Amino acid sequence: MPGADRALTLVGRVGALLIGLQFVGLLVAGTVLYRHWDVTNDYALYSQAWYLIAHGHLDPYSTVIGEPFWRNHFELGMWVLAPLYWVTPATMGLKWIQSAAAAGAELVALGWVLDALRRRGTRAVPPAALAGGFVVLVLTNAYFYSADWFDFHFQAIATLLLVAAGRDLYNGRDRRALVWAGLMLLTGDVAGTYLVGLGVAALVASSRTRRTGAVMVVAGGAWVALVSALGANVGSDIVGGLGYLADSSHVTLFTVLAGAVRHPGRWLHVLRQRWNPILANLRGGGVVGVLAPWVLLPVLAVLVPSALQASIGYITSPFQSLPVFLLTPIGTVLVLDWLARRLHRGRPLVAVGVPTVLALAVLGSSLGFSLPKLQPVKENWFVVHPATFRQLDAVRASIPQGAQVIASSAISGGFGGRSQLVPWIAAPQAFPLARGRQVVFVLVPNDPLQPIPAAMADQAATSVAALPGARITSDTGGVVVVRWAPPRTAVSVTLPSGTVTTGPALRSH
């Protein structure tokens, strides 16, 4: 084996070992976050559905979003994951699944990089150095950790399957790439946009992959259209998030697309306004990576829809951009490798100096962006005080399984293993009441992740405690618990006012 190949193999093995150690760290961090109640309303959504499907409710109603779960993003993969509920520790297992998918995507991405660098050809820069730089970029990207620590989302699984499909396409394994692509669609409507991006990349990157690329574009577009026609994309917020682009007052996916074509100035203006957060998603992996055709189109498919949402929270939430954190460093290696090949016959100083200086500049810029963010990311997630999470453990154990829980959204994910759970996200917020069930309010006013101001949460606790039949059963460790037996005529209760709406019928799920 030539020396360059041996060095590249060694870097690959060391990189895989480091990713394995990182995976262990992610598992530990996820376990700590769950046990310390740093799991919010998104975790409540998915863990409730996971729990219900695993217990035989094959069409689970999500009290978190007030819709059947399938209407969120058409995430059929949750039914596939349901059996794992019984072999992982309660609803914490979703954290482990997400971490496994995220680390698995890194390993597949490393394999893609090694595949590219093993292709024969003289280089001005040793391939082992480029592979080592890739490992450093993926292990130090602060946004990657933030994406994994934020509750549970199917983007991690979609990213693993997207990178696997891209790698197989790059290596000429088109049939297997299509298998990964089909599985990726089970993670929801968003994956359809990923597949369109990968398909367009296959169309332009190589004549060999054009036919498969066309299939992917059609399949991805058809999937998004089907999910939209079924009304199963509530979580994508087409009306509220992208309605301003629509070409008519009737907002659908198709009127939004038509409006975007007829009035490009609208979305171009928004993209210009959000250039900085778009760039921030790229910097950790080396911005030059987007120059690689295999990367540019999928990255655009991820970032552009998020950036165009009315709420800037989509483009600034790392889990929404998770594929970018792996695709961009892959592209960076592809671009630097191409440059190293092109210049190898030039003057020695130019042939070695230019790609080396560019590689070091990219690495330095990315590390300069990512490293200062690692500590703040940690501080932003591990926030619940020990006295608080211990009290929450005791509260959870004391609540009957049949009770309806209304909880502060920042800790609501810890109550996911029940059929009746509603997080308090907005003020004012009306909570439909389930027929004949005791209501337990669990409020944590001082949680830093709680979107409701502490004073407003305190007001809500006072208001609901004053309701007939209600009483405060705990006010310890920063946790306020109010138990209430609502009258049979009560239809809903509104926080923070504690106003009760009555009527002849009650909601039952």
C-alpha positions in Angstrom: 0.0 0.0 0.0 1.5 3.4 -1.0 2.4 5.7 1.8 -0.3 8.2 0.9 -3.0 5.5 1.1 -1.7 4.2 4.4 -1.8 7.7 5.9 -5.3 8.3 4.6 -6.5 5.0 6.0 -5.0 5.9 9.4 -6.7 9.3 9.4 -10.0 7.5 8.5 -9.6 5.1 11.4 -8.7 7.8 13.9 -11.6 10.0 12.6 -14.1 7.1 13.0 -12.7 6.5 16.5 -13.1 10.2 17.4 -16.7 10.2 16.0 -17.4 7.1 18.1 -16.2 8.9 21.2 -18.2 11.9 20.3 -21.3 9.6 20.0 -20.7 8.4 23.5 -20.6 12.1 24.6 -23.8 12.8 22.8 -25.5 9.9 24.5 -24.4 11.1 27.9 -25.4 14.7 27.1 -28.8 13.6 25.8 -29.4 11.5 28.9 -28.5 14.4 31.2 -30.7 16.8 29.3 -33.7 14.5 29.6 -33.2 13.6 33.2 -32.7 17.2 34.1 -35.9 18.2 32.3 -34.2 20.3 29.6 -36.7 19.0 27.0 -39.3 21.3 25.6 -42.5 21.2 23.6 -41.0 19.7 20.5 -39.9 16.7 22.6 -43.4 16.6 24.1 -44.8 16.4 20.6 -42.7 13.5 19.4 -42.4 11.5 22.6 -46.2 11.6 23.1 -46.7 10.2 19.6 -44.0 7.6 20.1 -45.6 6.5 23.4 -49.1 6.3 21.9 -48.1 4.3 18.8 -46.0 1.9 20.9 -49.1 1.3 23.1 -51.3 0.5 20.1 -52.8 3.9 19.2 -52.0 3.7 15.5 -53.6 7.0 14.7 -52.5 9.0 17.7 -54.0 12.4 18.4 -51.4 15.0 19.4 -52.8 17.2 22.2 -49.5 19.2 21.8 -50.5 20.5 18.4 -54.2 19.8 18.6 -54.2 17.6 15.4 -53.7 14.0 14.5 -49.9 13.4 14.7 -49.6 12.5 11.0 -50.7 16.0 10.0 -47.6 17.6 11.6 -45.1 16.7 8.8 -46.4 13.3 7.6 -43.5 11.7 9.6 -44.3 8.1 8.9 -41.0 7.1 10.3 -42.4 7.4 13.8 -44.4 4.2 13.2 -41.2 2.5 12.2 -39.4 3.7 15.3 -42.3 2.8 17.7 -41.0 -0.8 18.6 -37.8 0.8 19.9 -39.9 2.3 22.7 -39.8 -1.1 24.4 -36.0 -1.5 24.2 -34.9 2.0 25.3 -35.5 3.7 28.6 -39.0 5.1 28.4 -39.4 8.3 26.3 -35.7 9.2 26.8 -34.9 6.7 24.0 -35.7 9.3 21.3 -32.7 11.3 22.4 -30.5 8.2 21.9 -32.0 7.6 18.4 -31.3 11.1 17.4 -27.7 11.0 18.6 -27.1 7.7 16.8 -28.5 9.2 13.6 -26.4 12.4 13.9 -23.2 10.5 14.6 -24.0 7.9 11.9 -24.4 10.8 9.4 -20.9 12.0 10.4 -19.4 8.5 9.7 -21.1 8.3 6.3 -19.9 11.7 5.5 -16.3 10.7 6.5 -16.7 7.7 4.2 -17.7 10.0 1.3 -14.6 12.1 1.9 -12.3 9.1 2.0 -13.9 7.7 -1.2 -13.2 11.0 -3.0 -9.6 11.2 -1.7 -8.8 7.6 -2.6 -9.4 8.3 -6.3 -6.1 8.2 -8.1 -4.3 11.4 -9.1 -1.3 13.5 -8.1 -2.1 16.2 -5.6 -0.2 19.2 -4.3 -1.7 18.6 -0.8 -1.6 15.2 0.8 -5.1 13.6 0.9 -4.6 12.6 4.6 -4.3 16.3 5.5 -7.6 17.1 3.8 -9.3 14.2 5.5 -7.9 15.3 8.9 -9.2 18.8 8.3 -12.7 17.4 7.6 -12.7 15.5 10.9 -11.7 18.6 12.8 -14.5 20.6 11.1 -17.3 18.2 11.9 -16.1 17.6 15.5 -15.9 21.3 16.4 -19.0 22.6 14.8 -21.0 24.1 17.8 -24.2 24.2 15.8 -24.0 20.4 15.3 -24.2 19.9 19.1 -27.0 22.4 19.5 -29.0 20.6 16.8 -28.6 17.3 18.6 -29.3 18.7 22.1 -32.6 20.4 21.0 -35.3 17.9 21.8 -35.9 15.4 19.0 -36.5 16.1 15.3 -36.5 13.9 12.3 -33.9 16.1 10.6 -31.2 13.9 12.1 -32.5 10.7 10.5 -33.2 12.6 7.3 -29.6 13.9 7.3 -28.2 10.4 7.7 -30.2 9.1 4.8 -29.5 12.2 2.6 -25.7 11.8 3.1 -25.9 8.1 2.5 -27.8 8.7 -0.8 -25.4 11.4 -1.9 -22.4 9.2 -1.2 -23.8 6.3 -3.2 -24.7 8.5 -6.1 -21.2 9.9 -6.1 -19.8 6.4 -6.2 -22.1 5.1 -8.9 -24.4 3.0 -6.7 -27.6 4.6 -8.0 -30.0 1.8 -7.0 -28.9 1.9 -3.4 -29.0 5.7 -3.4 -32.7 5.4 -4.4 -33.4 3.1 -1.5 -31.9 5.6 0.9 -33.9 8.3 -0.8 -37.2 6.4 -0.4 -36.5 5.8 3.3 -35.7 9.5 3.7 -39.1 10.5 2.6 -40.6 8.6 5.6 -39.1 11.4 7.8 -41.7 13.9 6.4 -42.4 16.6 3.9 -39.2 18.5 4.6 -37.2 15.5 3.3 -38.9 15.9 0.0 -37.2 19.2 -0.5 -33.9 17.6 0.5 -34.4 15.0 -2.2 -35.2 17.6 -4.8 -31.9 19.4 -4.0 -29.9 16.2 -4.2 -31.6 15.3 -7.5 -30.8 18.6 -9.1 -27.2 18.1 -7.9 -27.1 14.7 -9.6 -28.4 16.3 -12.8 -25.6 18.9 -13.0 -22.7 17.1 -11.4 -22.3 14.2 -13.8 -23.9 12.9 -17.0 -23.8 9.4 -15.4 -26.2 10.4 -12.6 -28.7 12.5 -14.6 -31.3 9.8 -15.0 -31.3 9.0 -11.3 -31.2 12.7 -10.5 -34.4 13.2 -12.6 -36.1 10.4 -10.7 -35.2 12.1 -7.4 -36.4 15.5 -8.4 -39.8 14.1 -9.5 -40.1 11.9 -6.4 -39.2 14.7 -4.0 -41.5 17.2 -5.7 -44.4 14.7 -5.9 -43.9 13.8 -2.2 -44.1 17.5 -1.1 -47.1 18.0 -3.3 -48.9 14.9 -1.9 -48.2 15.8 1.7 -49.5 19.3 1.0 -52.6 18.0 -0.7 -53.3 15.8 2.3 -53.0 18.7 4.6 -50.3 16.9 6.4 -47.8 19.7 6.6 -49.1 21.7 9.5 -45.7 21.9 11.1 -44.3 23.6 7.9 -46.7 26.5 8.5 -47.2 27.3 4.8 -49.9 29.8 5.5 -48.4 31.8 8.4 -44.7 31.3 7.4 -44.7 31.6 3.6 -48.2 33.1 2.9 -46.7 36.5 2.0 -45.2 34.9 -1.1 -48.6 33.6 -2.4 -50.0 34.8 -5.6 -53.5 34.9 -4.3 -55.4 35.3 -1.0 -55.9 31.5 -1.0 -52.6 30.3 0.4 -51.4 26.8 -0.6 -48.1 25.4 -1.5 -48.9 25.9 -5.2 -49.9 29.6 -4.8 -46.8 30.2 -2.8 -44.6 28.7 -5.6 -46.5 30.6 -8.3 -46.1 33.9 -6.3 -42.4 33.2 -5.9 -42.0 32.8 -9.7 -44.0 35.8 -10.6 -42.6 38.1 -7.9 -39.0 37.1 -7.3 -38.2 40.4 -5.6 -40.2 39.4 -2.5 -38.1 36.4 -1.6 -34.8 37.9 -2.8 -35.4 40.8 -0.4 -35.9 38.4 2.5 -32.8 36.4 1.6 -30.8 39.6 1.5 -32.1 40.6 4.9 -31.2 37.2 6.3 -27.8 36.8 4.7 -25.9 36.8 8.1 -27.8 33.9 9.6 -27.6 32.0 6.3 -23.8 32.5 6.2 -23.5 31.5 9.9 -24.9 28.1 9.0 -22.1 27.6 6.5 -19.1 29.0 8.3 -18.5 26.1 10.7 -17.9 23.7 7.7 -15.9 26.0 5.5 -17.9 28.3 3.2 -16.0 27.3 0.1 -17.7 23.9 0.3 -20.8 25.3 -1.4 -18.8 25.6 -4.6 -19.0 21.8 -5.0 -22.1 21.0 -7.2 -22.8 17.9 -5.1 -23.2 20.2 -2.1 -24.5 23.5 -3.4 -28.0 22.3 -4.5 -28.9 20.3 -1.4 -27.6 23.1 0.9 -29.8 25.6 -1.0 -32.8 23.1 -0.6 -32.2 23.2 3.2 -31.4 26.8 3.8 -33.6 28.7 1.4 -37.0 27.4 2.7 -35.9 28.1 6.3 -34.7 31.6 5.5 -37.9 32.5 3.7 -40.1 31.7 6.6 -41.7 34.7 8.2 -40.2 33.8 11.5 -36.4 34.2 11.6 -36.4 31.4 14.2 -36.3 28.8 11.4 -33.0 29.8 9.9 -31.5 30.4 13.4 -32.5 27.0 14.8 -29.6 24.7 14.1 -31.7 21.5 13.9 -33.4 22.9 10.8 -30.0 23.2 9.1 -28.4 20.0 10.3 -27.7 18.6 6.8 -25.7 21.7 6.1 -23.2 21.0 8.9 -22.1 17.8 7.2 -22.6 18.6 3.5 -20.5 21.9 3.7 -17.3 20.2 5.0 -17.7 17.4 2.5 -17.9 20.1 -0.2 -14.9 21.9 1.3 -12.8 18.8 0.9 -14.1 18.2 -2.7 -13.2 21.8 -3.7 -9.8 21.8 -2.1 -9.0 18.4 -3.6 -10.0 19.6 -7.0 -7.8 22.6 -6.6 -4.9 20.4 -5.4 -5.3 18.2 -8.5 -5.5 21.2 -10.9 -2.3 22.8 -9.6 -0.1 19.8 -9.2 1.8 20.4 -12.5 2.4 24.1 -11.9 5.3 25.8 -10.3 6.1 24.1 -7.0 5.6 27.2 -5.0 2.2 27.8 -6.5 1.2 24.1 -6.7 1.8 23.6 -3.0 1.4 27.0 -1.6 -2.0 28.1 -3.0 -4.1 25.1 -2.0 -2.2 24.8 1.3 -2.8 28.4 2.2 -6.4 28.2 1.2 -7.0 25.1 3.2 -5.4 26.6 6.3 -7.4 29.8 5.9 -10.6 27.8 5.6 -9.8 25.7 8.7 -8.7 28.8 10.7 -11.8 30.7 9.7 -14.1 27.8 10.6 -12.5 27.2 13.9 -12.4 30.9 14.7 -16.2 30.9 14.2 -17.1 27.6 15.9 -14.8 27.3 19.0 -16.0 30.4 20.8 -19.6 29.1 20.5 -19.0 25.7 22.1 -19.2 26.9 25.7 -22.2 29.2 25.2 -24.1 26.3 23.5 -23.4 24.2 26.6 -24.5 27.0 28.9 -27.7 27.6 26.9 -29.0 24.0 27.3 -28.1 22.6 30.7 -30.1 25.2 32.6 -32.6 23.5 35.0 -31.5 23.8 38.7 -31.0 20.5 40.5 -33.7 21.3 43.1 -36.1 21.9 40.2 -35.5 18.7 38.2 -35.6 16.6 41.4 -39.0 18.2 42.3 -40.2 17.6 38.7 -39.3 13.9 39.1 -41.4 13.7 42.2 -44.3 15.6 40.6 -44.3 13.3 37.5 -44.4 10.3 39.7 -47.4 11.6 41.6 -49.6 12.5 38.6 -52.1 9.8 37.6 -51.6 8.5 34.1 -55.2 9.5 33.1 -54.8 13.2 34.2 -54.5 16.0 31.8 -51.2 17.9 32.2 -50.8 21.6 31.3 -47.1 22.4 31.7 -44.6 25.1 31.1 -43.3 24.5 27.6 -39.6 24.4 28.6 -40.1 21.3 30.7 -43.1 19.8 28.9 -41.1 17.2 27.1 -40.6 15.3 30.3 -44.3 14.5 30.4 -44.4 13.1 26.9 -45.4 9.5 28.0 -49.1 10.3 28.4 -52.1 10.9 26.1 -53.1 14.2 27.6 -50.4 16.9 27.6 -50.5 20.5 26.4 -47.4 22.8 26.7 -47.9 26.5 27.6 -46.2 28.3 24.7 -48.0 31.6 24.2 -49.9 34.2 26.2 -52.8 34.2 26.2 -53.4 30.5 25.4 -56.7 28.6 25.7 -56.4 24.9 26.6 -59.2 22.6 25.6 -60.2 20.3 28.5 -60.5 16.6 28.2 -63.8 15.0 29.3 -63.9 13.9 32.9 -60.2 14.2 33.7 -58.3 15.9 36.5 -56.2 18.8 35.3 -52.7 19.3 36.7 -50.9 22.6 36.0 -47.1 22.3 36.3 -45.5 25.7 36.1 -41.8 26.5 36.3 -41.7 30.3 36.1 -37.9 30.9 36.3 -36.8 28.3 33.7 -34.5 30.3 31.4 -35.8 28.4 28.3 -39.4 29.2 29.2 -41.0 31.7 26.7 -43.5 32.9 29.2 -42.2 35.7 31.5 -41.9 34.6 35.1 -44.3 37.2 36.4 -46.9 36.0 34.0 -46.4 32.4 35.0 -46.8 33.4 38.7 -50.0 35.2 37.7 -51.3 32.0 36.0 -50.6 29.9 39.1 -52.5 32.3 41.3 -55.4 32.5 38.8 -55.9 28.8 38.4 -55.4 28.1 42.1 -58.4 30.4 42.8 -60.7 28.3 40.5 -63.4 26.3 42.3 -62.1 22.8 43.1 -58.4 23.8 42.6 -55.6 23.7 45.0 -51.8 24.2 45.1 -50.3 20.9 45.9 -46.6 21.9 45.6 -44.6 25.1 45.5 -41.1 23.8 46.0 -37.8 24.0 44.1 -39.2 26.6 41.6 -42.1 24.2 40.6 -45.7 25.2 41.2 -48.3 22.5 40.9 -52.0 23.2 40.9 -54.5 20.3 40.7 -58.1 21.1 39.5 -61.2 19.1 39.1 -63.0 21.1 36.4 -66.8 21.1 36.3 -68.4 19.0 33.6 -69.5 22.1 31.7 -65.9 23.5 31.4 -64.7 23.4 27.8 -61.4 25.3 28.1 -59.2 27.3 30.4 -57.1 30.2 29.4 -53.7 31.2 30.9 -52.6 33.4 32.4 -56.0 34.8 33.4 -57.4 31.4 34.5 -60.7 32.2 32.6 -62.9 29.2 32.1 -65.1 28.8 29.1 -68.2 26.6 29.6 -70.5 24.9 27.1 -72.6 21.9 26.4 -69.8 19.7 25.1 -66.3 18.7 26.1 -63.4 17.6 23.9 -62.4 14.0 24.4 -59.3 12.2 22.9 
